[in-house]
């Protein structure tokens, strides 16, 4: 039971990290963080934020799905340990 909670926690951390990346990308476009920190002008370009979101999702979806499959296989193999022991 403890392993299932740990596996769900890992998946939630992955999803939270990728969501944070998307949120930071959009916050950068909306608020102009580099312009606020270093000075200069800010011109929001929402196409860039959309492209960054697409790239992040293109990386996040396979990683989260692969992790989910690995965790499911781990539970499947753990079942055999109980049977064989």
Secondary structure, 3 states (H helix, E strand, C coil): CHHHHHHHHHHHHHHHHHHHHHHHHHHHHHHCHHHHHHCCCCCCCHHHHHHHHHHHHHHHHHHHHHHHHHHHHHHHHHHHHHHHC
